[in-house]
Amino acid sequence: MSVLPDPGASRAVLVGTSRYQHLEQLPAVSNNLQALAGILSSPLSLQLPTQHVAVVENPAAAHTVVSEVRQAAAEATDTLVIYFAGHGLIDPQDTLSLALPHTEFGRIETGLPYDWLRQALLLDSRAERHIVILDCCYSGLALGRMSASPGLADQAAVEGSYLLAAAAETRTALAPVGDTYTAFTSALLDTLRHGIPGGPALLDLETIYQHLHLTLQARGHPVPQARGRNSGARVALGRNHADLPASPATATPDAEATRRPWPDPSSIRTVTGFSTGLADVRVISGLTQQAVSRRSAGRISAATVSSLLNRTTLPTTWGTTASYLSACGVPDDQITHWQTAWQQLREKGPSADGASPTEPGTGETSTTSGGPSRRTVLLGGGATLATAAGALVALRLTNDSSDASRSPDTGSPDTGSPGTGGSPDADDYSLAAHTGDVNSVAFSRDGIVASGSVDTTVWLWNIADRGQKPRRLEEGHRDKVNAVAFSRDGKTLVSGGINEMYFWEADGAKLGPAEDDVTWVMSVAFNHDGKILASGDYDHTVKLWDVARRKQIGTLKGHTDAVNSVAFDHDGKILASASNDNTILLWDLADLARDSNDNTIRLWDLADRKRQLVKLTVGPKAGEEDDGLNGVAFSPDNKYLAAASGNHDVLLWEVADLKKDPTPDPTPLRRHSSPVLSVAFSGDSKTLASCGRDNTIRLWNVKDRELIVTLPSTDWVKSVAFSPDDKTLASGGDDDKVRVWKLPRPANGDTR
């Protein structure tokens, strides 16, 4: 059975060399380290406390790396993760040596023999499990060393080990010129971020290896190698985020709740692991904190749930935790196992907190950003990691900003009672009908709000008449809804989700499903006259549809990851698509033509790359997790293009600049403290709204690039939309509600 390590009892050491004195430079390695450190500390992976992740970049000497590994090996009692990225060399004995900044080709004594790390793991480690990930040339040579000297392995009592190598013992790894990450690590990060559709609930190492092998082979890249010992292959690096349930768990232990991949409390050894497991329970249940409170029949409030999930100490009594687990739908027999884990941690006392010893000070700097510090070693500073011939070098826009310029996460209580829409006299209120995250909201020309949710439903809300009951669109989606959009003329509504896309009349009457196959729709947008629909898909493509026939008329290919957002300019001539691959592609669709013979729309020469007018590539800032581009929008006056970035920034371009220079720097708008998920312009193009995972909506003066106001919410905000008269803003997010914000004046940056 696959198992997630206890984060409080686990450690990770990430080593990489990006700068070399005598070998080819590998700038992507620096990005590898920062992104992987962020992932391992996040809910996307192991949720390791940041102080349990050591980053050693450009080490001056081999002993620096070995010392860091030995310290982590002495602290970890559950799982130890070791990662290296850089050049790999072969010594005269055909064994692997890891290149450091001063390493010279032909002088192996200037490198770090892999066997040194292996011996540190076997002789000095207290951890039950070891994971070694090597992203370097000839890393497959290390596979033969795992089983060498079996007596030594037995002496160390290693319960499970797994080695994942980027290339075979005779192959070079790949670092495409201009790419943010090396090829292998890029695929690994993508897998942890987005999961494996149809895969198991836990992404164990064997599953990850098989997926990486297929993915990299399909891309024509070197394929990875792997070897596991005992149960090492069953160690998981995170949950499968493509497989999390779309519907919430029931509050009773029925068959569905029993089948859910609840965390195993028997593997918990520390308070950190206990708290992380409780947080995982809520994610798997599909419930918000408010929904958990409601399902507890008033026994615990949403504030109590939040406090429980953010504790740094063990709960002093069991009752609140039991009520929380029951409300989330955890079966009674599993709640008993949780109580056993809680009692065992109580008996351990302070020794169960998983605290690590004081860090050595030599050559280390600790940086703090709203939480515990991550140990970072920045030192020193060469067969060659191969580069991709003829690779496209795209501009990377790296935006430096200070954490001090960002406001902290905020939240506010609900403005209305659940299910009532709030007080009729309130300026800001919530609309409650969904039972899961609201992924998308859209306004019609007549001021009707449409909302789509992971609960598989689409609702229509008449906010001009709050006494009118909302309408649920019947006989539609069977899986979660990711996107909704109205045509500009207000006649058509479309909703898209997993393997489904439906067309509706504006009043909710069903026109029918898409007539051609639909994959995983992430975003939808109509052109200016409502006759063409664009859908951004998880399969890395943009698809174009004839709305009248509900038929696909073409596919635009150019992205290398999921397309999260699409938007037409006001004239319908240019289409923008934003992707997890950190690019925005602008497509020339000015020559859409209607065939006079059958009155159908056709698009010619879709394979012609000249349609791709501009490729904007945006990289993460140093030290931040790369989370792709989540949203894109044109201003109605066609003067501006805005994007929602996973690096916490709103990015703004002037369209006129794009016509002069296809790779201009954007203006970053920096106030969000977490990834930005959506952007929208007001009808007069003077105000830009953005929202994100910091539980806020922010309104910006487009002309002056200044923040106007911050609107707090209670959970992640995933979508925002302005009303046609610019007097109202609608939002949707992970609190299950559609929120309506009455703007005191028309959304006009000049009058606020």
N, C-alpha and C positions, 0 to 999 in steps of 0.2 A: 504494500500500500504506500502511496506517495505521502510524504510528510513535509510540512513547512517547518523550518528551524525556528527555535525560540530566539527572537531578536535580542533579548536581554543577555543571552548566554552565547551569542555568536559575534564574530568579528570578520572584517574584510580588510585586506591590504591591496590597494590598487597601485601598480607600479607602471611607469611609462617613460619613454625617452622620445622627446619630440625634437630636441636640438642636438646636433652632432658636430664635432670638430672635424671629422675625417670622412663621415659617411653622409648619404643623402638625408636632407631634412625631412621630418615627418610631422608637419604642424597639426595634422588631424588627430594625432595621439593625445595632444592636450585636451581637445574636445572630447575624445573617448573617455578620459579619466573623469572629467567634470560631470558629463552626462551619466556615466555609470554610477558614480558616487551618489548623484541625486536620485537615480532610480532605486538603488538598493536601500536608500533611506525613506522611500516613499511608499504609499499604499499600493503602488504598481508592482512592488517586488517584496523584499523581506522586511521592510519597515524597520531597518536597523537604526538605533539611535545614532545621530550624526557623529558623536564622539567614538562610536565603535567602527567607523570607517576611516582608515588612514590612506591618504593619497600621497604617494612618493613620486614626484615628477622630476626628471632629469637628475637622478642621484649621482653624486660626485664619485662614489666608490661602491664596490660590491658589498662591503661590510655594512654600509648604511641600509641597504635593502634587507640583508640577512638579519640585522638587529631589529628592524621593524617587524619582520615576519616572526621572529622569535618572541617579541613582546606580545603580539596578537595571539600566537600559539599558546603562550602561557596563560592568557586571559580567557580564551574561548573554551567553553566546556561542551557546547553543542556543535556548531558548525563553523569552520574557518574557510573563508573564500580568498584565494590568491589570484590576482589578475596581472598579466604583463602585456604591454603593447609596445612595439618598437622593432628594430631590426634583429634578426636572428642569424647566428653564424654557426658553421660546423667546424669543430676542432679536429685535430689529426686523428683522434680516436673515434670519429664519426658520432660524437655526442653534441648536444645542443648547448650553445653559449648565448646568453642574452646580452645584446649590445648596450653599453652605457654611453654617455656623452663623449667620453674621451677614447672610446674603443676604436682601434685601427684594424682594417682588414689584414689578415695574415698574422696578427698579434693577439692570439686568443687570450693571453694572460691579462689583457686590458678589459675583458668582458666579465660577465657573471655566469659561471657554469650553472646550468639548470640543476645539476646534482646537488649543489650547495643548498638550494631551496628545498629540494626533496628531502635531504637529510634533516633540515631544520623542522620540517613537518613531521617526520617519522620519530625523531629523537626528542624534540622539545614540546610537542603539542599535547595538550590535555583534551583537545576536541575529539568528539566521537566521529565526526564526519569532516572530510576535506574536499573542497572543490578547487581545482586549478584550471584556469582559463588562459590560454596562451594565444595571443594574436600577433604572430610573427612568422617570418619565413622559417621553413623546416621544423616547425613546432611539432610535427608528427614524430620527430625523433624522441620526444619526451614520452611517448606512449610505451616504448619499450622499457623505460626506466621504472614504470610503476610496479611492474611485477618482479623487478630485479631484487636480489638479496631478500628472499622471503623471510629468512630468519629475523632480519631487521624489522620488517613490517609486523611480524608476529610479536616481537618484543614491544613495539609501540602500541599494540592492541588497537589498531585502526579498525573501527567498525565498518566504515564505508567511505570510499574515495572515488572521485570521478575527475577525469582529465579531459578537457575539451580543447582541441587544437585547431587553429584556423586553417592549417594546410598540412599536407602529407610530408613525410620525412624528406622527400625529394622535390618539394614544390615551394615556390615563393608565395607569400600572401599578397594581398592586393590593397593598394592605397591610391584610388583614383585621384588624379590631379584636380584640385579645386573642390573635392567633396568635403563635407563637414567631418565625416568619420571615415575610418578605414572600412572596407567592405564587410568584413566579418562582424566587427563590433556594431556597425550600422544595422545589420540584420538582427543581431542579438537584441539591441535596444528596441527595435520595432516589435519584436516578438513579445518582450516584456510589457511594452506600452499598450499594444493593441490586442494581444492574445492570439489564439489560433482558432478561427471559426470551426465549430464542430469538434474541437479538441476536448481533452479531459478538464475537469474543474481545476486541478492543480497542474501547473506546468513543471513537471519534474525534468531532470536533466536529460533523460533519454528522449522524452517527447520534444524538448527543445532542440536536441541534436538532430533528430529526424527531420524536424521542420526546417532548420537551418540548412541541412544537406539539400533538401528539395529546392528551397528558395535560392540558394547560391548557385546550385547547378543550373536552374532555369535562367539565371542571369548571366551564365557563362563565366562565373567567377570560380576560383579554387574552392573545392568542397572541403568541409571540415572533417576531422577525424575525432574519435572518442574512444575511451576505455574506462570501464567502471569496475570497482572491486566490491564484492559483497553487495550491500544495499545502496551503494553510492548513486546508482542510476535513478533511485526513487526519491532522492532529495529534490524538493521543489524550490525554484527561484521566485515563485509568486503564483497568484491566482490567474486563471484564464479569463481576462477581462472581456473576451469575445463571447464568453459562455455564462456570464452572470445572468441570473434569472430576470426576465422582463417583468414578471408579475410578483407582487409581494407575497411573502410567506403567510400562510394562515396562522391564526393564533392558537390552533389546536394541533396536536401531533398526528395529522393525517398522513396518508401515504406520500403526498407531494412534499410536505415539510420534512419527512424522514429521509427522502432521497436527496435533499439539498446538501451541498458539500460543506457542512458546518465545520468549524475548526475543531481539532481534536484536543481537548483539554489535558489529555494524559501526557502530551509532549511539552506542556508548559512547565518551566522551571524557575522563572523569574517574574517579578511584578510587572516588568516591561512586557514580557510575553503575555501575561494575563490581560493587561490593558489593551494590547494589540489584538488579542483574540476577541475581546468584547467588541472592539470596533469592527473587526471583520464580520462578526455576526450581523451587525446592522447592514453592512454592505450586501451581504448574501441575502438577507431578508428582503431587500428592495424597498425598505421603509425609511422615511425621514424621521428625524427626532420627534417631530410633532405627531407623526403617525404612530410611533411607538407609544407615546404618551396616551393617545386616544385608545389604543388597543389594550392598554393596561387598566382600562376602566377607572382612570383617575388615581391609581396607586402611585404613579410617578409622573412628574411634570416633564416637559421638554427640557427645561433648565436642568433638572436632575439628571436626565439622560446625558446632556452635554457634559455636566460635571463628572459623571461616572466614567465617560469615555476619555476624559482628559486628565484623570488622576495620575499622579506620579507615585502614589502610595497605594497599598492594598486597601480595599473597602473594609471599614471596621466591623460592619455587620453584613449578614448574608441576604437579608430580605430584599433590599433594593435590587441587588444583582439578580436574584431569582425572578423578581417581577419583570425586570428588563428582558431576560432571556425568554421567559414565557411569552411576553408581548411580541417578541420578534418571531415566535413560532418554533423555537427550539423544543424538540420532544422532551418529555419529562425524564426519560432514562438518561438522556445526555445532560440535562440540567443537574442530575445527581453527580455525574462525573465532574462537572464544573465545580460543584460544591466541594468535592474531594480535593480538587486542585487548590481551591481557595484555602481549605483547612491546612493542607500541607505547606503552603506558603506562609500562613500565619505561624505555624510551628517553627519555621526557619527563622522568622524575625527579620532584622535588618540585613542579614546575609543574603536574603532573596532578592535584593534590589538590583543585582547585576551590575553594580558600579565597578568601574575599572580603576586600576591604580593610577596614581598621579603620572602624568605624561612626562617623559624626559624632555629636557629643554633644548638639547643640542640640535641646532639647525632646524627647529620647528617653529611655525607660527600658527596661532589659533585665531580663527575668524568667527565672529558671531553675527548672525542675522536672524534675530527674533527667536533664538533657541539655543540649544547646546552647540558647542563648537565641534567642527570636524577637524581631526588631526591632519594637518597638511605639511608635507615636507617638500620644500622647493629648493633644490640644490643644483650645483654643477651645470655646467654648460657654458662608429658611427658605422656570405651572400646578402643582398639588398632587397628591401621590401619593394616589390615591383610596382610600377606606376602604369596606369591605363593609357595605352597609346591613343592619341587623338581624342582624349576625353575633353568634354566641353568644360571650359573654365568660365564659370558664372560669377558675377560680382557678389561678394558677401558683405552684407551691411551689418557690422558689429557695432552695437550701440553701448557705450559705457555710461553707466549711471550709478549714482550713489544710493545705497539703501536709505540714507537719511532723507532723500527726496520723496520717498514713498510713504503714504499714510498706512497705518496698521489696519488689519482686518477689523471690520465692524459688523454689527448686526443690530436688529431692532425687533421688538415683539410684533406679533401679528396685529394688524389694524382692525381686524374684524373677526367675528366668531366663526369657527369652522362651519362651512356649508351655507353660511348666510350671506356672504359677500360683504359683511361688515355693516357699519352704520350707514343709513342712506344719506346722511349729511356729511360723511367724511370725505375729505379731498383725495386722500390716498386710501385704497381699500384692496381687498383680495377677493378673488372669485374661486370658490372651492367646489370642484366636482371630480377632478382627477384623483386617482389613488396611486400615482407614481410620478416620477420626475417629468416636468413639462419641458420638452426639448425645443419647442419652436412655437412662436406666436407671430401672427400677421394681421394687419388691418385691411379691410376692404375699403373701396371708395366711399361706401355708405357708412363707414364707422363701425362695422361689425368686426369683432376679434375672433379669429380662429386659433385654436391651440391644439397641438399634438403631443402625445405623451408616451412614455414607456409602458403605460397601462393598456396600450393598443387602441386608445380612443382618440377621436377628434371631436371637439366641442365648438359650438358657435355661441358668442356672447354679444348681446345688444347692450353696450354700455351706456347708450343714450337713454334706455329705459330699463333701469335696474330692477324694476318689478317684474319684468318679463323673464320667464325661466329660460335657462340656456338650453340649446338643442344639441343632443348627441347624434352624430351621423351614424346611422345604422348600417349593418351588413357590409362592414369595411374590413379593416385590418385585423389580422390574426396574430401579429407580432408588433413590437414597439414601433411607434411613429417617430421618425427623426426630423421631418421637415414639413412645413405647410407654407403655401403662398397663394395669394390672390392675383389674378390678372389685373392690369392697370384699369381696364374698363369695368372691372367689378363683376364680370359675368361668370367667371370660372374660378374654382378653387381646386388646388391639387394637394395631395398628401402623399408623402413617400416614406418608406421604411425598409425593413428587411424583406427582400424578394417580393415587394408589393409596391404599387403606386396606383392611386385612385384619382379619378377626375369627378368633380362635383359641380353642380350649379351653385351660384352664390348663396342661395337659400338653403343649401344642404341636400338638395335632390341629387341622387346618384346618377352620374352619366355613365360610369363604368370603369373597369380597370384598364391599365395599359395593355394594348393588344400584343405587344412583343415582350420577350423575357425581360424581367427586371432583376437586378442583383441587389446589392445593399445600398440603398439610396441614402446619402448623407445630407443633401441640400437640393433645393429646387428653386427655379426662377423663371418668370415669363419675360419675353421680349416686349418691346414697346406697344405692339398692337395685339398682344395676347395670342398670337397664332403659333408661336414657337415656344417650347419649353426646354430649358436646359436642366439636367440633373447631374450633380456631382456624386460619384460613386466610390465605394470602398475598393473597387477593383482597379483604381488608379486612373479611370477614364472619366470624360465628360460625355454624356449622351444627349442628343438633340431629338426632340419629338415634335411631330405635327399634332397640335392640340385637337383639331377637328376630328382627325381619324384615330387619335391616341396611338399612333404608330411611330416607331423609332425611324429617324431619317438619316442618322449618321452618328459616328463616334469620333471624338477628338482624343488623341493619345499624345502624351508628352510628360505626364507626371510619373513618378516612381513610387508613390504611396497614395493613401486614401485622399480623395478630393473632398474636403470638408465643407466648402462653400463655393457657390457660383453666383454671379451677378452680371446683368446686362447694363450697359450705359443707357442714358435716357433715350437715345435714338435707336437702340437695338442693333447697332453696327459692330460694337465691340463687346465681347464676353470675357469676363475675368473669372479665373478659377484659382482657388487657394487650397493648398495641400499640406499634409503632414510632412512632405518632403522639403518644407521650408521654401517653396517657390510659389509665386503668382505668375500664371501664364495669361497673357492677353491675346485673344483670338479675333481675327478679322472675319466677321460674318456679314459684311455689308452686301454681299452678292447672293443672299438668300433669294430664291426665285420661285414663283408660282407657275406651274406648268399649265398652259391654257387648255390642254387636251382633257385632263382629268381633274383640274382644279386642286391639285395636291402640291405640297411644297417639297422641293428637292434641294439638296445641298451638294454641290459638285466639288470634286477634288479634295475630299477631307484629308487624304493622306499627304497633301502638299504642305510641307512644313513652313511655307511662306505665310500660311494662315497664322502662325505663331508670331505675333508682332513683337512682343516683349517678354523676356523671362527675368523676373525679379527674384533674386535669391536672398533670403534673410536668415542669418545664422544667430544662434543664441549668444548672449553676453557671457563673458568669462565667468566661470563659477556657477552658472545657472543651468538648470535642466532644460534641454531642448524639447519643446512640446509642439512643434510644428506651427502652421498657420491655421486658425480655426474659423475665421470669418473674413469676408471681403464685401465692399460696397462702393458704388459710384454715387457721387452727389447728384441730385436731380438736375443741376445746372451744368453737369458734365465737366466741372472744373477740378474735382478732387477724386482721388481713389484712397480708400482707407482699408486697413487690415487689422484683424485681431490676432495678436501674436502670443504664442506660448511662452515667450521670454518676458511676459508681464507688460509689454508695451502696446500702445495703439500706434500704428504706423500710418503716416499721411503723406501722400504724394500729390503734386499738382500735375494734372493730366498734360498740360502744356509742356511741362518739363520732359515727360515721357516721349513726346513727339520730337524733341530736340536731342535727347540723350536716352537711349533705351535702358540705361543702368544708373539712374540717378539715386542719390541718397534720400531716404524718406525723412520726414520730421517725426521723431519719436515723441509721443505724449506719455509722460511717465508719472503715474500716480497709483496704478494698480499694484498690489503686492503679491499677486498670483497670476497664473495664465489668464489672458483675456479670451473670451469665448465667442463674442459676437459684437458687431458694430452696425449702426444704422444712422443715416442722415435724416434730418428734418426736411419737410417739403420745400422750405425756402433755402436749403443748403447752408444755413448759417450755423447750425448746431449739429454736433456729432454725439451720439450716445454710444457708450461702451459698457460691457458687463463682463463678469468673470468669476473665478473661483474664490475671490476675496470677499464674496457676499455683498458686492456693491454694484451699483450702476453709477456711471460718471458721465456728466454732460460737459461738452467742450465747446468753446467759442472757436469755430473753424478759422476765422480770419486771423485772430490773435494767437491761436494755439494755446489758449489758457483754459484752465479748469473753471467751470461755472459753479457746479454744485455736485455733491456726492449724495446719492440716495442709498441708504442702507437696507439690506434684506436680511433674511435669517438663514440662508443657505446659498449654495452656488447659484448664480444667475446665468442661464444659458442662452437667452434670446431676448432681444428688445425690438420694439417697433413703434414709430410715431403714428399718431392719428392723422388723417388727411388735413385737418385744420391746425395741426401742430400744437394743440392745446392739451393733449393727453399722450402719455407714454404707457405702453403695455410691456410687461416682462413675464418670462416664465423661467422656472428653475427647479432645483431639487427639493423645494419645500412643498411640491405637489400643487402649487397654486398659480393662477394667473393674477398678477398684481397690476393694478391700474394706478397711475400716478398723474394727478391733476397738476399740470404746469401752470404756475400763477399768471404767466403771460405767454403769448405765442413763443414757441421755442426759437428765440431770436438772439443770437449772440450779442447783438448791439444794444439790446434793451434790458439785459439782466445786470 
